[in-house]
Amino acid sequence: MHSLHKVITFQFPLFCFFLLLSPLYSNAAVAPLPKPNNNNNALVEKACTYIPDKPFCLNYLKSNPKVISKSNPLEFALAIIQSGADDAKNIHAYLSKPKGKQSPQAIQAYKDCKTNWENLASGLERSVKFIKEEQGYGYDTTDYDLKVNLDKANWCGNALESAKIQDPVIAQGVKKVSLAVMGADAILVGVKPPKKLD
């Protein structure tokens, strides 16, 4: 009984100490989302104009601090595209992990998808670079170059469909990168570069 009293006497103050510090650590780890202003809300609405699942689009953009913190249309669009590139990298990482025992057709489909998603991520990052340099759609093909990135996600989808595979992780990734490309395009069509490049 005496040893139990020592343990309780020692552990109770230690427990109280951790209780006092825990709010400090939990609050420090969670960064609050920036509050969207009217311009951000207008940009979010415009970006989601042509997205089939508008509630998903609104939630995705408003919950992304890197996007919602931008109030300049060009910076907002670039942040959306970069977010899509980050999502494509996440899907590529997912595809890089072993999937267990699979048919030869499934192995080939996932191998094709891995290559396509890697190319999709690098293509979106290239689009960010060019659009930033041009301050919008400076060349006639810049918008096409952005949109053609989605072909890589479609090629992956076709490979999976041929192998009769339904992968919800990849399906969600397609939804996010489609939103990134279509949403950024809806913003960028209204952004005029400082001068038309030839």
C-alpha positions as CSV (number, residue, x, y, z in Angstrom):
1,M,0.0,0.0,0.0
2,H,2.8,2.3,0.8
3,S,4.5,1.8,-2.6
4,L,1.1,2.5,-4.3
5,H,0.9,5.8,-2.4
6,K,4.4,6.7,-3.7
7,V,3.5,5.9,-7.3
8,I,0.3,8.0,-7.1
9,T,2.1,10.9,-5.4
10,F,4.7,10.9,-8.1
11,Q,2.5,10.4,-11.1
12,F,-0.4,12.7,-10.2
13,P,1.8,15.9,-10.4
14,L,3.3,14.6,-13.6
15,F,-0.1,14.0,-15.0
16,C,-1.3,17.5,-14.1
17,F,1.8,18.9,-15.7
18,F,1.1,17.2,-19.0
19,L,-2.6,18.3,-18.8
20,L,-1.5,21.9,-18.5
21,L,0.9,21.7,-21.4
22,S,-1.3,19.7,-23.8
23,P,-3.4,22.7,-24.9
24,L,-0.2,24.5,-25.8
25,Y,1.0,21.7,-28.1
26,S,-2.4,20.9,-29.6
27,N,-3.0,24.6,-30.5
28,A,0.5,25.1,-31.8
29,A,0.2,22.1,-34.2
30,V,-3.0,23.3,-35.8
31,A,-2.7,26.4,-38.0
32,P,-6.0,28.2,-38.5
33,L,-7.2,28.5,-42.1
34,P,-7.0,32.0,-43.5
35,K,-10.4,33.8,-43.5
36,P,-11.6,34.2,-47.1
37,N,-12.4,37.7,-48.0
38,N,-14.9,38.8,-50.7
39,N,-12.3,38.6,-53.5
40,N,-11.3,35.1,-52.4
41,N,-15.0,34.1,-52.3
42,A,-15.5,35.5,-55.8
43,L,-12.4,33.6,-57.1
44,V,-13.6,30.4,-55.5
45,E,-17.0,30.8,-57.0
46,K,-15.5,31.6,-60.5
47,A,-13.1,28.6,-60.3
48,C,-16.0,26.3,-59.4
49,T,-18.3,27.5,-62.2
50,Y,-17.7,24.6,-64.6
51,I,-16.9,21.9,-62.1
52,P,-19.7,19.2,-62.1
53,D,-19.4,18.6,-58.3
54,K,-19.6,22.2,-57.1
55,P,-19.8,21.4,-53.4
56,F,-16.7,19.3,-53.6
57,C,-14.9,22.1,-55.5
58,L,-16.0,24.8,-53.0
59,N,-14.9,22.7,-50.0
60,Y,-11.6,21.7,-51.7
61,L,-10.6,25.3,-52.5
62,K,-11.8,26.8,-49.2
63,S,-10.0,24.2,-47.1
64,N,-6.7,24.7,-48.9
65,P,-4.7,27.4,-47.1
66,K,-2.2,27.8,-50.0
67,V,-5.1,28.6,-52.4
68,I,-7.5,30.5,-50.2
69,S,-4.8,32.9,-48.9
70,K,-4.3,34.3,-52.5
71,S,-6.5,37.2,-53.5
72,N,-4.7,38.1,-56.7
73,P,-6.4,36.1,-59.6
74,L,-3.1,35.0,-61.2
75,E,-1.6,33.8,-57.8
76,F,-4.9,32.1,-57.0
77,A,-4.9,30.2,-60.3
78,L,-1.2,29.2,-59.9
79,A,-1.9,28.0,-56.3
80,I,-4.8,25.8,-57.6
81,I,-2.5,24.3,-60.3
82,Q,0.3,23.7,-57.8
83,S,-2.3,22.0,-55.5
84,G,-3.2,19.7,-58.4
85,A,0.5,18.9,-59.0
86,D,0.8,18.1,-55.3
87,D,-2.2,15.8,-55.5
88,A,-0.7,14.1,-58.6
89,K,2.5,13.5,-56.7
90,N,0.5,11.9,-53.9
91,I,-1.2,9.6,-56.4
92,H,2.2,8.8,-57.9
93,A,3.5,7.9,-54.4
94,Y,0.4,5.7,-53.9
95,L,1.1,3.9,-57.2
96,S,4.7,3.4,-56.2
97,K,3.7,1.2,-53.3
98,P,3.2,-2.6,-53.8
99,K,-0.4,-3.6,-54.4
100,G,-0.1,-7.3,-53.4
101,K,-0.9,-10.2,-55.7
102,Q,-2.3,-9.1,-59.0
103,S,-2.9,-10.3,-62.5
104,P,-0.4,-9.5,-65.2
105,Q,-2.9,-7.1,-66.8
106,A,-3.4,-5.3,-63.4
107,I,0.4,-5.0,-62.9
108,Q,0.7,-3.4,-66.3
109,A,-2.2,-1.1,-65.7
110,Y,-0.7,0.2,-62.5
111,K,2.7,0.5,-64.1
112,D,1.2,2.6,-66.9
113,C,-0.7,4.7,-64.3
114,K,2.5,5.3,-62.3
115,T,4.2,6.7,-65.4
116,N,1.2,8.8,-66.4
117,W,0.7,10.3,-62.9
118,E,4.4,11.2,-62.7
119,N,4.2,12.9,-66.1
120,L,1.0,14.6,-64.9
121,A,2.6,16.1,-61.8
122,S,5.6,17.3,-63.8
123,G,3.4,18.7,-66.6
124,L,1.3,20.7,-64.0
125,E,4.5,22.1,-62.4
126,R,5.7,23.1,-65.9
127,S,2.4,24.8,-66.5
128,V,2.8,26.7,-63.2
129,K,6.3,27.8,-64.3
130,F,5.2,29.0,-67.8
131,I,2.0,30.7,-66.6
132,K,3.9,32.5,-63.9
133,E,6.6,33.7,-66.4
134,E,3.9,34.8,-68.9
135,Q,1.8,36.3,-66.2
136,G,-1.2,34.4,-67.5
137,Y,-1.9,32.8,-70.9
138,G,0.8,34.7,-72.7
139,Y,1.0,32.3,-75.7
140,D,-1.8,30.9,-77.7
141,T,-0.9,27.3,-76.6
142,T,-0.5,27.9,-72.9
143,D,-4.1,27.1,-72.0
144,Y,-3.9,23.9,-74.2
145,D,-0.6,22.9,-72.5
146,L,-2.4,23.1,-69.2
147,K,-5.5,21.2,-70.2
148,V,-3.6,18.5,-72.1
149,N,-2.1,17.3,-68.8
150,L,-5.5,15.7,-68.0
151,D,-5.0,13.3,-70.8
152,K,-2.5,11.5,-68.6
153,A,-5.1,10.9,-65.9
154,N,-7.5,9.7,-68.6
155,W,-4.9,7.2,-70.0
156,C,-4.5,5.8,-66.6
157,G,-8.3,5.5,-66.2
158,N,-8.5,3.7,-69.5
159,A,-5.7,1.2,-68.5
160,L,-7.5,0.5,-65.2
161,E,-10.8,0.1,-67.0
162,S,-9.3,-2.4,-69.4
163,A,-7.9,-4.4,-66.5
164,K,-11.4,-4.2,-64.8
165,I,-9.9,-2.3,-61.8
166,Q,-11.9,0.3,-59.8
167,D,-9.5,2.2,-57.6
168,P,-11.2,4.9,-55.4
169,V,-7.8,6.5,-54.5
170,I,-7.1,7.2,-58.2
171,A,-10.7,8.2,-58.9
172,Q,-10.4,10.8,-56.1
173,G,-7.1,12.0,-57.5
174,V,-8.6,12.4,-61.0
175,K,-11.4,14.5,-59.5
176,K,-8.9,16.8,-57.7
177,V,-6.6,17.3,-60.7
178,S,-9.5,17.9,-63.0
179,L,-10.8,20.5,-60.6
180,A,-7.3,22.1,-60.5
181,V,-7.0,22.4,-64.3
182,M,-10.6,23.4,-65.0
183,G,-10.8,25.7,-62.0
184,A,-7.5,27.5,-62.8
185,D,-8.5,27.8,-66.4
186,A,-11.8,29.5,-65.4
187,I,-9.7,32.1,-63.6
188,L,-6.9,32.4,-66.1
189,V,-9.2,33.2,-69.1
190,G,-9.9,36.6,-67.3
191,V,-6.2,37.3,-66.5
192,K,-4.6,39.5,-69.1
193,P,-0.8,39.2,-69.4
194,P,1.0,42.6,-69.3
195,K,1.7,42.3,-73.0
196,K,0.9,39.7,-75.6
197,L,4.0,37.6,-76.3
198,D,4.9,36.6,-79.8
